[in-house]
Amino acid sequence: MKFGYCVRSPTTRTYPEIRDLTIKVERLGFDSVHITDHLLGFDESQDKKETFLEALTILAALAIETKKVKLGQIVLCNSFRNPVYLAKIISTLDHLSNGRALLWIGAGWYEEEYKAYSYPFGTPKRRVDELEESITIFKKVFTEDETSFEGKFWRLESNRSYPKPIQKPYPQIVIGTSGKRMIDIAVREADGINLPYLMDEQRKSFHENISIVHEKLKEYNRDPSKFEISLFTTINIVNSCEGLDEKKNQFIGTPDNIKEKIAEVENLGIKKMVITVESSEFEDPLDVFTRDIV
């Protein structure tokens, strides 16, 4: 099992906080770090004054601060950036980091954020249609000497995007989703899929989605060894499971409990977990995780 870490959280908002956590995560041997792609906060008071720095700018800075860890998102909102321009940004990030950029993307969902930043909030179908066309554009721009393209949403005339990414044929493209149509697109067109699995009540739908992924891999004759299934969750470490509310986070428990739960999802074909680690009972839960669980 590989592990990525979401380095933006309610307790890490400013750049120094994110930078310091990223450096620690790299030192501890994590495969990747991930930044949430939001422009607006989720604060309970709804005054939206939470610090939310732009995700790809942060990753460009982290490329200079780090040497080994891959630089990803959890996940980019497709609606926020023209896909041709986003391909240029990711290629640039790949060069800044000497081949460590990832392209993890979703169709977008936070309507209030769209309105606040003057993005049209299309129907679910339109947002997924746009994502599907973006995936096609990414791969063409990353690999073709010159790209002309006539799509439903974008038109390219003699696009010449250089330099191409360091990673060949291009940085890993992963779609973050739990929707059935997007699962189909991910397996057909991408290099992997990231599934959310935060609460215990999501267990049934999570297992159903895993089954659909495996069915689609067979349908599209994809090599499972070359398609990465990952999940996004929070791990909460406690000293004792006595009195725990079963409706809480699926990955809450003692180190031994967490080990068992990780083994369970690994047996389902999960190859990577993107996590945050929390605890009210340990001073440094991340150190506990790397020492007693991994």
C-alpha atoms as an extended CHARMM CRD file, in Angstrom:
* protein
*
       294  EXT
         1         1  MET       CA              0.0000000000        0.0000000000        0.0000000000  PROA      1               0.0000000000
         2         2  LYS       CA              1.2270000000        3.4700000000       -0.9240000000  PROA      2               0.0000000000
         3         3  PHE       CA              0.2280000000        6.5190000000        1.0700000000  PROA      3               0.0000000000
         4         4  GLY       CA             -0.3410000000       10.1030000000        0.0550000000  PROA      4               0.0000000000
         5         5  TYR       CA             -1.0460000000       12.8990000000        2.5110000000  PROA      5               0.0000000000
         6         6  CYS       CA             -3.5040000000       15.7970000000        2.2290000000  PROA      6               0.0000000000
         7         7  VAL       CA             -1.3960000000       18.6690000000        3.5280000000  PROA      7               0.0000000000
         8         8  ARG       CA             -4.1760000000       21.2740000000        3.5910000000  PROA      8               0.0000000000
         9         9  SER       CA             -6.5400000000       20.7830000000        6.5210000000  PROA      9               0.0000000000
        10        10  PRO       CA             -8.3650000000       22.8880000000        9.1360000000  PROA      10              0.0000000000
        11        11  THR       CA             -5.1010000000       23.0100000000       11.1010000000  PROA      11              0.0000000000
        12        12  THR       CA             -2.7890000000       23.6630000000        8.1260000000  PROA      12              0.0000000000
        13        13  ARG       CA             -4.0190000000       26.6410000000        6.1110000000  PROA      13              0.0000000000
        14        14  THR       CA             -1.1080000000       29.0710000000        5.7740000000  PROA      14              0.0000000000
        15        15  TYR       CA              1.7980000000       28.4140000000        3.4600000000  PROA      15              0.0000000000
        16        16  PRO       CA              4.3670000000       27.9640000000        6.2750000000  PROA      16              0.0000000000
        17        17  GLU       CA              2.0780000000       25.3730000000        7.8910000000  PROA      17              0.0000000000
        18        18  ILE       CA              1.5640000000       23.5150000000        4.6130000000  PROA      18              0.0000000000
        19        19  ARG       CA              5.2680000000       23.7220000000        3.7440000000  PROA      19              0.0000000000
        20        20  ASP       CA              6.4260000000       22.4000000000        7.1180000000  PROA      20              0.0000000000
        21        21  LEU       CA              3.9270000000       19.5200000000        7.0420000000  PROA      21              0.0000000000
        22        22  THR       CA              4.9550000000       18.6570000000        3.4720000000  PROA      22              0.0000000000
        23        23  ILE       CA              8.6430000000       18.5230000000        4.4260000000  PROA      23              0.0000000000
        24        24  LYS       CA              7.7760000000       16.2470000000        7.3590000000  PROA      24              0.0000000000
        25        25  VAL       CA              5.5940000000       13.9900000000        5.1910000000  PROA      25              0.0000000000
        26        26  GLU       CA              8.4120000000       13.6500000000        2.6580000000  PROA      26              0.0000000000
        27        27  ARG       CA             10.8810000000       12.7960000000        5.4320000000  PROA      27              0.0000000000
        28        28  LEU       CA              8.5030000000       10.1200000000        6.7310000000  PROA      28              0.0000000000
        29        29  GLY       CA              8.4590000000        8.4160000000        3.3280000000  PROA      29              0.0000000000
        30        30  PHE       CA              5.0150000000        9.2020000000        1.9390000000  PROA      30              0.0000000000
        31        31  ASP       CA              4.5790000000        8.7260000000       -1.8060000000  PROA      31              0.0000000000
        32        32  SER       CA              2.7900000000       12.0200000000       -2.4680000000  PROA      32              0.0000000000
        33        33  VAL       CA              1.3080000000       15.1830000000       -1.0030000000  PROA      33              0.0000000000
        34        34  HSD       CA             -2.0600000000       16.5530000000       -2.0830000000  PROA      34              0.0000000000
        35        35  ILE       CA             -3.7060000000       19.9790000000       -1.9290000000  PROA      35              0.0000000000
        36        36  THR       CA             -7.4710000000       20.5110000000       -1.9550000000  PROA      36              0.0000000000
        37        37  ASP       CA             -8.5120000000       22.7610000000       -4.8360000000  PROA      37              0.0000000000
        38        38  HSD       CA            -10.8530000000       25.2380000000       -3.1720000000  PROA      38              0.0000000000
        39        39  LEU       CA            -11.0410000000       29.0070000000       -3.3580000000  PROA      39              0.0000000000
        40        40  LEU       CA            -13.5970000000       29.5320000000       -0.6020000000  PROA      40              0.0000000000
        41        41  GLY       CA            -13.8100000000       28.2860000000        2.9550000000  PROA      41              0.0000000000
        42        42  PHE       CA            -16.3260000000       26.0610000000        4.6940000000  PROA      42              0.0000000000
        43        43  ASP       CA            -16.2670000000       27.8820000000        8.0600000000  PROA      43              0.0000000000
        44        44  GLU       CA            -19.2720000000       27.2780000000       10.3040000000  PROA      44              0.0000000000
        45        45  SER       CA            -20.0210000000       30.9830000000       10.6890000000  PROA      45              0.0000000000
        46        46  GLN       CA            -20.3370000000       31.1900000000        6.8880000000  PROA      46              0.0000000000
        47        47  ASP       CA            -18.3750000000       34.4500000000        6.7420000000  PROA      47              0.0000000000
        48        48  LYS       CA            -15.8820000000       32.7250000000        4.4230000000  PROA      48              0.0000000000
        49        49  LYS       CA            -12.7600000000       34.3160000000        5.8660000000  PROA      49              0.0000000000
        50        50  GLU       CA            -10.8120000000       31.0690000000        6.0900000000  PROA      50              0.0000000000
        51        51  THR       CA             -7.4000000000       31.0910000000        4.4510000000  PROA      51              0.0000000000
        52        52  PHE       CA             -7.5470000000       29.2640000000        1.1030000000  PROA      52              0.0000000000
        53        53  LEU       CA             -4.4320000000       29.7610000000       -0.9980000000  PROA      53              0.0000000000
        54        54  GLU       CA             -4.5770000000       28.7260000000       -4.6600000000  PROA      54              0.0000000000
        55        55  ALA       CA             -3.6680000000       25.0530000000       -5.0020000000  PROA      55              0.0000000000
        56        56  LEU       CA             -1.3610000000       24.9650000000       -8.0140000000  PROA      56              0.0000000000
        57        57  THR       CA              0.6140000000       27.9890000000       -6.8470000000  PROA      57              0.0000000000
        58        58  ILE       CA              1.2390000000       26.1680000000       -3.5580000000  PROA      58              0.0000000000
        59        59  LEU       CA              2.4310000000       23.0730000000       -5.4400000000  PROA      59              0.0000000000
        60        60  ALA       CA              4.8500000000       25.1580000000       -7.5080000000  PROA      60              0.0000000000
        61        61  ALA       CA              6.3790000000       26.4570000000       -4.2780000000  PROA      61              0.0000000000
        62        62  LEU       CA              6.4960000000       22.9520000000       -2.7760000000  PROA      62              0.0000000000
        63        63  ALA       CA              8.3250000000       21.7280000000       -5.8760000000  PROA      63              0.0000000000
        64        64  ILE       CA             11.2590000000       23.8720000000       -4.7810000000  PROA      64              0.0000000000
        65        65  GLU       CA             10.9800000000       22.8780000000       -1.1050000000  PROA      65              0.0000000000
        66        66  THR       CA             10.9920000000       19.1170000000       -1.7560000000  PROA      66              0.0000000000
        67        67  LYS       CA             13.0610000000       16.5430000000       -3.6290000000  PROA      67              0.0000000000
        68        68  LYS       CA             11.2590000000       13.1790000000       -3.7430000000  PROA      68              0.0000000000
        69        69  VAL       CA              7.5790000000       13.3860000000       -2.8910000000  PROA      69              0.0000000000
        70        70  LYS       CA              5.0510000000       13.5480000000       -5.7580000000  PROA      70              0.0000000000
        71        71  LEU       CA              2.9320000000       16.7000000000       -5.9700000000  PROA      71              0.0000000000
        72        72  GLY       CA             -0.7880000000       16.2170000000       -6.4200000000  PROA      72              0.0000000000
        73        73  GLN       CA             -4.2740000000       17.4740000000       -5.7560000000  PROA      73              0.0000000000
        74        74  ILE       CA             -7.3470000000       16.0780000000       -4.0650000000  PROA      74              0.0000000000
        75        75  VAL       CA             -8.7600000000       16.9740000000       -6.5380000000  PROA      75              0.0000000000
        76        76  LEU       CA             -8.5810000000       19.8230000000       -9.0800000000  PROA      76              0.0000000000
        77        77  CYS       CA            -11.9080000000       21.3470000000      -10.1230000000  PROA      77              0.0000000000
        78        78  ASN       CA            -12.1560000000       20.9890000000      -13.8940000000  PROA      78              0.0000000000
        79        79  SER       CA            -14.3410000000       24.1070000000      -14.1520000000  PROA      79              0.0000000000
        80        80  PHE       CA            -11.7280000000       26.4520000000      -12.7090000000  PROA      80              0.0000000000
        81        81  ARG       CA             -9.1890000000       26.3100000000      -15.5540000000  PROA      81              0.0000000000
        82        82  ASN       CA             -9.2490000000       25.9950000000      -19.3090000000  PROA      82              0.0000000000
        83        83  PRO       CA             -7.9430000000       22.4450000000      -19.9320000000  PROA      83              0.0000000000
        84        84  VAL       CA             -5.2950000000       23.5740000000      -22.4250000000  PROA      84              0.0000000000
        85        85  TYR       CA             -3.9700000000       26.0910000000      -19.9270000000  PROA      85              0.0000000000
        86        86  LEU       CA             -4.1420000000       23.5150000000      -17.1190000000  PROA      86              0.0000000000
        87        87  ALA       CA             -2.0550000000       21.1230000000      -19.2260000000  PROA      87              0.0000000000
        88        88  LYS       CA              0.5480000000       23.9090000000      -19.5310000000  PROA      88              0.0000000000
        89        89  ILE       CA              0.5170000000       24.4410000000      -15.7440000000  PROA      89              0.0000000000
        90        90  ILE       CA              0.9350000000       20.7290000000      -15.0120000000  PROA      90              0.0000000000
        91        91  SER       CA              3.7450000000       20.4220000000      -17.5470000000  PROA      91              0.0000000000
        92        92  THR       CA              5.4570000000       23.4120000000      -15.9290000000  PROA      92              0.0000000000
        93        93  LEU       CA              5.0300000000       21.8550000000      -12.4860000000  PROA      93              0.0000000000
        94        94  ASP       CA              6.5270000000       18.6350000000      -13.8210000000  PROA      94              0.0000000000
        95        95  HSD       CA              9.6370000000       20.5540000000      -14.8950000000  PROA      95              0.0000000000
        96        96  LEU       CA              9.8720000000       22.5410000000      -11.6680000000  PROA      96              0.0000000000
        97        97  SER       CA              9.7610000000       19.2870000000       -9.6940000000  PROA      97              0.0000000000
        98        98  ASN       CA             11.9150000000       17.2080000000      -12.0530000000  PROA      98              0.0000000000
        99        99  GLY       CA              9.0910000000       14.8370000000      -12.9490000000  PROA      99              0.0000000000
       100       100  ARG       CA              6.9550000000       14.7030000000       -9.7930000000  PROA      100             0.0000000000
       101       101  ALA       CA              3.6800000000       16.3310000000      -10.8990000000  PROA      101             0.0000000000
       102       102  LEU       CA              0.3170000000       14.5700000000      -10.7120000000  PROA      102             0.0000000000
       103       103  LEU       CA             -2.9710000000       15.5350000000      -12.3800000000  PROA      103             0.0000000000
       104       104  TRP       CA             -5.8520000000       14.4650000000      -10.1510000000  PROA      104             0.0000000000
       105       105  ILE       CA             -9.1220000000       16.0730000000      -11.2060000000  PROA      105             0.0000000000
       106       106  GLY       CA            -12.8940000000       16.0350000000      -10.7020000000  PROA      106             0.0000000000
       107       107  ALA       CA            -15.9800000000       17.6290000000      -12.2220000000  PROA      107             0.0000000000
       108       108  GLY       CA            -16.5930000000       20.1470000000       -9.4130000000  PROA      108             0.0000000000
       109       109  TRP       CA            -19.4550000000       20.3170000000       -6.9150000000  PROA      109             0.0000000000
       110       110  TYR       CA            -19.3430000000       23.3360000000       -4.5660000000  PROA      110             0.0000000000
       111       111  GLU       CA            -21.9970000000       25.6180000000       -6.0930000000  PROA      111             0.0000000000
       112       112  GLU       CA            -21.4380000000       28.4700000000       -3.6680000000  PROA      112             0.0000000000
       113       113  GLU       CA            -17.8030000000       28.6160000000       -4.7230000000  PROA      113             0.0000000000
       114       114  TYR       CA            -18.7530000000       28.7600000000       -8.4040000000  PROA      114             0.0000000000
       115       115  LYS       CA            -21.0670000000       31.7070000000       -7.7400000000  PROA      115             0.0000000000
       116       116  ALA       CA            -18.5140000000       33.5490000000       -5.6100000000  PROA      116             0.0000000000
       117       117  TYR       CA            -15.9080000000       33.3590000000       -8.3840000000  PROA      117             0.0000000000
       118       118  SER       CA            -18.2560000000       33.8770000000      -11.3430000000  PROA      118             0.0000000000
       119       119  TYR       CA            -18.0060000000       30.3930000000      -12.8030000000  PROA      119             0.0000000000
       120       120  PRO       CA            -21.1700000000       29.0490000000      -14.4620000000  PROA      120             0.0000000000
       121       121  PHE       CA            -22.4610000000       26.1010000000      -12.4440000000  PROA      121             0.0000000000
       122       122  GLY       CA            -23.6980000000       23.7340000000      -15.1290000000  PROA      122             0.0000000000
       123       123  THR       CA            -25.8490000000       20.6880000000      -14.6650000000  PROA      123             0.0000000000
       124       124  PRO       CA            -24.1250000000       17.5450000000      -13.3880000000  PROA      124             0.0000000000
       125       125  LYS       CA            -24.2520000000       16.1440000000      -16.9120000000  PROA      125             0.0000000000
       126       126  ARG       CA            -22.5940000000       19.2100000000      -18.4140000000  PROA      126             0.0000000000
       127       127  ARG       CA            -19.8450000000       19.2860000000      -15.7820000000  PROA      127             0.0000000000
       128       128  VAL       CA            -19.0760000000       15.6150000000      -16.4280000000  PROA      128             0.0000000000
       129       129  ASP       CA            -19.2210000000       16.1680000000      -20.2040000000  PROA      129             0.0000000000
       130       130  GLU       CA            -16.6980000000       18.9820000000      -19.8040000000  PROA      130             0.0000000000
       131       131  LEU       CA            -14.4290000000       16.7800000000      -17.6960000000  PROA      131             0.0000000000
       132       132  GLU       CA            -14.5310000000       14.0030000000      -20.2770000000  PROA      132             0.0000000000
       133       133  GLU       CA            -13.5160000000       16.4180000000      -23.0350000000  PROA      133             0.0000000000
       134       134  SER       CA            -10.7730000000       17.8650000000      -20.8190000000  PROA      134             0.0000000000
       135       135  ILE       CA             -9.2050000000       14.4170000000      -20.3710000000  PROA      135             0.0000000000
       136       136  THR       CA             -9.0030000000       14.0630000000      -24.1680000000  PROA      136             0.0000000000
       137       137  ILE       CA             -7.3820000000       17.4950000000      -24.4570000000  PROA      137             0.0000000000
       138       138  PHE       CA             -4.8440000000       16.8090000000      -21.6900000000  PROA      138             0.0000000000
       139       139  LYS       CA             -3.5660000000       13.6790000000      -23.3930000000  PROA      139             0.0000000000
       140       140  LYS       CA             -3.3900000000       15.2770000000      -26.8360000000  PROA      140             0.0000000000
       141       141  VAL       CA             -1.5850000000       18.4110000000      -25.6740000000  PROA      141             0.0000000000
       142       142  PHE       CA              0.8300000000       16.4090000000      -23.5330000000  PROA      142             0.0000000000
       143       143  THR       CA              1.8640000000       14.1070000000      -26.3840000000  PROA      143             0.0000000000
       144       144  GLU       CA              1.2410000000       15.6920000000      -29.8010000000  PROA      144             0.0000000000
       145       145  ASP       CA              3.6980000000       17.9550000000      -31.5990000000  PROA      145             0.0000000000
       146       146  GLU       CA              0.8080000000       20.1260000000      -32.7310000000  PROA      146             0.0000000000
       147       147  THR       CA             -2.8340000000       19.8360000000      -31.6870000000  PROA      147             0.0000000000
       148       148  SER       CA             -5.9430000000       20.9540000000      -33.5040000000  PROA      148             0.0000000000
       149       149  PHE       CA             -9.1830000000       19.8930000000      -31.8710000000  PROA      149             0.0000000000
       150       150  GLU       CA            -12.8680000000       20.6160000000      -32.3350000000  PROA      150             0.0000000000
       151       151  GLY       CA            -14.9000000000       19.6260000000      -29.3090000000  PROA      151             0.0000000000
       152       152  LYS       CA            -18.2430000000       20.4840000000      -27.8080000000  PROA      152             0.0000000000
       153       153  PHE       CA            -16.7380000000       22.9790000000      -25.3630000000  PROA      153             0.0000000000
       154       154  TRP       CA            -13.2390000000       23.8490000000      -26.5970000000  PROA      154             0.0000000000
       155       155  ARG       CA            -11.5780000000       24.4390000000      -29.9540000000  PROA      155             0.0000000000
       156       156  LEU       CA             -7.8050000000       24.3210000000      -30.4440000000  PROA      156             0.0000000000
       157       157  GLU       CA             -6.0300000000       25.6780000000      -33.5260000000  PROA      157             0.0000000000
       158       158  SER       CA             -2.4430000000       24.5340000000      -34.0500000000  PROA      158             0.0000000000
       159       159  ASN       CA             -1.6340000000       24.3400000000      -30.3630000000  PROA      159             0.0000000000
       160       160  ARG       CA              2.0740000000       23.8260000000      -29.7790000000  PROA      160             0.0000000000
       161       161  SER       CA              2.7470000000       23.3210000000      -26.0990000000  PROA      161             0.0000000000
       162       162  TYR       CA              6.4130000000       23.0030000000      -25.1440000000  PROA      162             0.0000000000
       163       163  PRO       CA              8.2160000000       21.7160000000      -23.2780000000  PROA      163             0.0000000000
       164       164  LYS       CA              6.3400000000       18.4620000000      -22.9520000000  PROA      164             0.0000000000
       165       165  PRO       CA              6.1760000000       16.9570000000      -19.4490000000  PROA      165             0.0000000000
       166       166  ILE       CA              9.2440000000       15.1500000000      -18.1700000000  PROA      166             0.0000000000
       167       167  GLN       CA              7.1010000000       12.1240000000      -17.3040000000  PROA      167             0.0000000000
       168       168  LYS       CA              6.2060000000       10.0280000000      -20.3340000000  PROA      168             0.0000000000
       169       169  PRO       CA              3.7330000000        9.8700000000      -21.8270000000  PROA      169             0.0000000000
       170       170  TYR       CA              2.4460000000       12.4040000000      -19.2550000000  PROA      170             0.0000000000
       171       171  PRO       CA              1.8990000000       12.8680000000      -15.4980000000  PROA      171             0.0000000000
       172       172  GLN       CA             -0.5400000000       10.4470000000      -13.9080000000  PROA      172             0.0000000000
       173       173  ILE       CA             -4.1630000000       11.4120000000      -14.5910000000  PROA      173             0.0000000000
       174       174  VAL       CA             -6.5800000000       10.3340000000      -11.8500000000  PROA      174             0.0000000000
       175       175  ILE       CA            -10.2900000000       11.1390000000      -11.6270000000  PROA      175             0.0000000000
       176       176  GLY       CA            -11.7780000000       11.7210000000       -8.1870000000  PROA      176             0.0000000000
       177       177  THR       CA            -15.3710000000       10.5680000000       -8.0160000000  PROA      177             0.0000000000
       178       178  SER       CA            -18.0190000000        8.2770000000       -6.6000000000  PROA      178             0.0000000000
       179       179  GLY       CA            -20.3670000000        8.6740000000       -9.5550000000  PROA      179             0.0000000000
       180       180  LYS       CA            -21.1130000000        5.7660000000      -11.8650000000  PROA      180             0.0000000000
       181       181  ARG       CA            -20.5870000000        7.6110000000      -15.1670000000  PROA      181             0.0000000000
       182       182  MET       CA            -17.3430000000        9.1570000000      -13.9770000000  PROA      182             0.0000000000
       183       183  ILE       CA            -16.1090000000        5.7510000000      -12.8540000000  PROA      183             0.0000000000
       184       184  ASP       CA            -16.6610000000        4.6080000000      -16.4330000000  PROA      184             0.0000000000
       185       185  ILE       CA            -14.7210000000        7.6040000000      -17.7980000000  PROA      185             0.0000000000
       186       186  ALA       CA            -11.8970000000        7.0750000000      -15.3140000000  PROA      186             0.0000000000
       187       187  VAL       CA            -11.4020000000        3.4190000000      -16.1950000000  PROA      187             0.0000000000
       188       188  ARG       CA            -11.7100000000        4.0880000000      -19.9220000000  PROA      188             0.0000000000
       189       189  GLU       CA             -9.5640000000        7.2240000000      -20.1680000000  PROA      189             0.0000000000
       190       190  ALA       CA             -7.4640000000        7.8340000000      -17.0370000000  PROA      190             0.0000000000
       191       191  ASP       CA             -4.6010000000        6.1940000000      -15.1650000000  PROA      191             0.0000000000
       192       192  GLY       CA             -6.4950000000        5.7680000000      -11.9420000000  PROA      192             0.0000000000
       193       193  ILE       CA             -9.4780000000        6.6440000000       -9.7970000000  PROA      193             0.0000000000
       194       194  ASN       CA             -9.7270000000        8.1510000000       -6.3300000000  PROA      194             0.0000000000
       195       195  LEU       CA            -12.7890000000        7.1770000000       -4.3060000000  PROA      195             0.0000000000
       196       196  PRO       CA            -13.9460000000        8.9080000000       -1.1030000000  PROA      196             0.0000000000
       197       197  TYR       CA            -14.4940000000        6.6660000000        1.9260000000  PROA      197             0.0000000000
       198       198  LEU       CA            -14.9340000000        8.8320000000        4.9810000000  PROA      198             0.0000000000
       199       199  MET       CA            -17.9170000000        7.5930000000        6.9640000000  PROA      199             0.0000000000
       200       200  ASP       CA            -18.9700000000        4.0980000000        7.9300000000  PROA      200             0.0000000000
       201       201  GLU       CA            -22.3630000000        4.5330000000        6.2400000000  PROA      201             0.0000000000
       202       202  GLN       CA            -20.4990000000        4.7920000000        2.9140000000  PROA      202             0.0000000000
       203       203  ARG       CA            -19.2820000000        1.2080000000        3.2350000000  PROA      203             0.0000000000
       204       204  LYS       CA            -21.9470000000       -0.3110000000        0.9670000000  PROA      204             0.0000000000
       205       205  SER       CA            -21.6020000000        2.2600000000       -1.8330000000  PROA      205             0.0000000000
       206       206  PHE       CA            -17.8070000000        2.1160000000       -1.5940000000  PROA      206             0.0000000000
       207       207  HSD       CA            -17.7840000000       -1.6640000000       -2.0620000000  PROA      207             0.0000000000
       208       208  GLU       CA            -20.2580000000       -1.3480000000       -4.9370000000  PROA      208             0.0000000000
       209       209  ASN       CA            -18.0370000000        1.2070000000       -6.6480000000  PROA      209             0.0000000000
       210       210  ILE       CA            -14.9760000000       -1.0040000000       -6.2450000000  PROA      210             0.0000000000
       211       211  SER       CA            -16.8850000000       -3.8210000000       -7.9330000000  PROA      211             0.0000000000
       212       212  ILE       CA            -17.8790000000       -1.5030000000      -10.7770000000  PROA      212             0.0000000000
       213       213  VAL       CA            -14.2510000000       -0.4350000000      -11.2430000000  PROA      213             0.0000000000
       214       214  HSD       CA            -13.1400000000       -4.0620000000      -11.5470000000  PROA      214             0.0000000000
       215       215  GLU       CA            -15.9770000000       -4.8100000000      -13.9930000000  PROA      215             0.0000000000
       216       216  LYS       CA            -15.0270000000       -1.8170000000      -16.1270000000  PROA      216             0.0000000000
       217       217  LEU       CA            -11.3590000000       -2.8280000000      -16.1310000000  PROA      217             0.0000000000
       218       218  LYS       CA            -12.4150000000       -6.1100000000      -17.7260000000  PROA      218             0.0000000000
       219       219  GLU       CA            -14.8500000000       -4.3980000000      -20.1040000000  PROA      219             0.0000000000
       220       220  TYR       CA            -12.1970000000       -2.0270000000      -21.4370000000  PROA      220             0.0000000000
       221       221  ASN       CA             -9.4340000000       -4.6230000000      -21.3590000000  PROA      221             0.0000000000
       222       222  ARG       CA             -7.3550000000       -2.4720000000      -19.0150000000  PROA      222             0.0000000000
       223       223  ASP       CA             -4.3770000000       -3.9980000000      -17.2460000000  PROA      223             0.0000000000
       224       224  PRO       CA             -5.2590000000       -3.7510000000      -13.5110000000  PROA      224             0.0000000000
       225       225  SER       CA             -1.5570000000       -3.4880000000      -12.6620000000  PROA      225             0.0000000000
       226       226  LYS       CA             -1.4140000000       -0.2400000000      -14.6390000000  PROA      226             0.0000000000
       227       227  PHE       CA             -4.5520000000        1.3210000000      -13.1740000000  PROA      227             0.0000000000
       228       228  GLU       CA             -4.3050000000        2.7600000000       -9.6640000000  PROA      228             0.0000000000
       229       229  ILE       CA             -7.3620000000        2.5680000000       -7.4080000000  PROA      229             0.0000000000
       230       230  SER       CA             -6.9920000000        4.8890000000       -4.4390000000  PROA      230             0.0000000000
       231       231  LEU       CA             -9.1930000000        6.1610000000       -1.6620000000  PROA      231             0.0000000000
       232       232  PHE       CA             -9.3610000000        9.4260000000        0.2460000000  PROA      232             0.0000000000
       233       233  THR       CA            -10.0550000000        9.3050000000        3.9720000000  PROA      233             0.0000000000
       234       234  THR       CA             -9.1930000000       10.5960000000        7.4270000000  PROA      234             0.0000000000
       235       235  ILE       CA             -7.4940000000        8.3070000000        9.9330000000  PROA      235             0.0000000000
       236       236  ASN       CA             -8.2510000000        8.9780000000       13.5870000000  PROA      236             0.0000000000
       237       237  ILE       CA             -6.0400000000        7.0990000000       16.0630000000  PROA      237             0.0000000000
       238       238  VAL       CA             -7.2550000000        6.3820000000       19.5940000000  PROA      238             0.0000000000
       239       239  ASN       CA             -5.9230000000        4.4330000000       22.5720000000  PROA      239             0.0000000000
       240       240  SER       CA             -9.0920000000        2.3880000000       22.9990000000  PROA      240             0.0000000000
       241       241  CYS       CA            -12.1760000000        1.6180000000       20.9170000000  PROA      241             0.0000000000
       242       242  GLU       CA            -14.3920000000        1.4310000000       23.9840000000  PROA      242             0.0000000000
       243       243  GLY       CA            -17.4730000000        3.5900000000       23.5610000000  PROA      243             0.0000000000
       244       244  LEU       CA            -16.7050000000        4.6660000000       19.9930000000  PROA      244             0.0000000000
       245       245  ASP       CA            -19.6620000000        5.7390000000       17.8750000000  PROA      245             0.0000000000
       246       246  GLU       CA            -19.8410000000        3.2840000000       14.9650000000  PROA      246             0.0000000000
       247       247  LYS       CA            -21.2080000000        6.0340000000       12.7330000000  PROA      247             0.0000000000
       248       248  LYS       CA            -17.9810000000        7.9690000000       12.9510000000  PROA      248             0.0000000000
       249       249  ASN       CA            -15.1430000000        7.9000000000       10.4790000000  PROA      249             0.0000000000
       250       250  GLN       CA            -14.5900000000        4.4260000000        9.0450000000  PROA      250             0.0000000000
       251       251  PHE       CA            -10.8690000000        4.6330000000        9.8430000000  PROA      251             0.0000000000
       252       252  ILE       CA            -11.0610000000        5.3410000000       13.5620000000  PROA      252             0.0000000000
       253       253  GLY       CA             -9.4390000000        2.9680000000       16.0260000000  PROA      253             0.0000000000
       254       254  THR       CA             -6.3040000000        1.8520000000       17.7800000000  PROA      254             0.0000000000
       255       255  PRO       CA             -3.1700000000        1.2980000000       15.6930000000  PROA      255             0.0000000000
       256       256  ASP       CA             -3.9840000000       -2.4320000000       15.4550000000  PROA      256             0.0000000000
       257       257  ASN       CA             -7.5700000000       -1.6620000000       14.3980000000  PROA      257             0.0000000000
       258       258  ILE       CA             -6.3480000000        0.7410000000       11.7250000000  PROA      258             0.0000000000
       259       259  LYS       CA             -3.8880000000       -1.8610000000       10.4240000000  PROA      259             0.0000000000
       260       260  GLU       CA             -6.7490000000       -4.3350000000       10.0070000000  PROA      260             0.0000000000
       261       261  LYS       CA             -8.9170000000       -1.8040000000        8.1800000000  PROA      261             0.0000000000
       262       262  ILE       CA             -6.0800000000       -0.8900000000        5.8200000000  PROA      262             0.0000000000
       263       263  ALA       CA             -5.5240000000       -4.5870000000        5.0890000000  PROA      263             0.0000000000
       264       264  GLU       CA             -9.2490000000       -4.9690000000        4.3190000000  PROA      264             0.0000000000
       265       265  VAL       CA             -9.2780000000       -2.2610000000        1.6530000000  PROA      265             0.0000000000
       266       266  GLU       CA             -5.9550000000       -3.4420000000        0.2470000000  PROA      266             0.0000000000
       267       267  ASN       CA             -7.5650000000       -6.8400000000       -0.3250000000  PROA      267             0.0000000000
       268       268  LEU       CA            -10.1990000000       -5.0650000000       -2.4400000000  PROA      268             0.0000000000
       269       269  GLY       CA             -7.5140000000       -3.8700000000       -4.8500000000  PROA      269             0.0000000000
       270       270  ILE       CA             -6.8260000000       -0.4640000000       -3.3170000000  PROA      270             0.0000000000
       271       271  LYS       CA             -3.2420000000        0.4680000000       -4.1420000000  PROA      271             0.0000000000
       272       272  LYS       CA             -3.0110000000        3.8470000000       -2.4450000000  PROA      272             0.0000000000
       273       273  MET       CA             -4.6130000000        5.7990000000        0.3780000000  PROA      273             0.0000000000
       274       274  VAL       CA             -4.5720000000        9.5840000000        0.4930000000  PROA      274             0.0000000000
       275       275  ILE       CA             -5.0540000000       10.4680000000        4.1220000000  PROA      275             0.0000000000
       276       276  THR       CA             -4.9670000000       12.9820000000        6.9030000000  PROA      276             0.0000000000
       277       277  VAL       CA             -4.1450000000       11.6410000000       10.3600000000  PROA      277             0.0000000000
       278       278  GLU       CA             -5.8730000000       12.9780000000       13.4520000000  PROA      278             0.0000000000
       279       279  SER       CA             -6.0170000000       12.1650000000       17.1600000000  PROA      279             0.0000000000
       280       280  SER       CA             -7.1410000000       13.8480000000       20.3400000000  PROA      280             0.0000000000
       281       281  GLU       CA             -5.1170000000       11.3770000000       22.4030000000  PROA      281             0.0000000000
       282       282  PHE       CA             -1.6460000000       11.5120000000       20.8270000000  PROA      282             0.0000000000
       283       283  GLU       CA              0.5600000000       14.5780000000       20.6380000000  PROA      283             0.0000000000
       284       284  ASP       CA              1.8810000000       13.6380000000       17.1920000000  PROA      284             0.0000000000
       285       285  PRO       CA             -0.5520000000       11.2170000000       15.5020000000  PROA      285             0.0000000000
       286       286  LEU       CA              1.3810000000       11.2960000000       12.2220000000  PROA      286             0.0000000000
       287       287  ASP       CA              4.4570000000        9.8910000000       13.9510000000  PROA      287             0.0000000000
       288       288  VAL       CA              2.2580000000        7.2390000000       15.6030000000  PROA      288             0.0000000000
       289       289  PHE       CA              0.8860000000        6.3110000000       12.1840000000  PROA      289             0.0000000000
       290       290  THR       CA              4.3030000000        5.8910000000       10.5590000000  PROA      290             0.0000000000
       291       291  ARG       CA              5.7830000000        4.1190000000       13.5790000000  PROA      291             0.0000000000
       292       292  ASP       CA              2.9780000000        1.7760000000       14.6410000000  PROA      292             0.0000000000
       293       293  ILE       CA              0.7200000000        1.3160000000       11.6010000000  PROA      293             0.0000000000
       294       294  VAL       CA              2.6270000000        1.5080000000        8.3280000000  PROA      294             0.0000000000
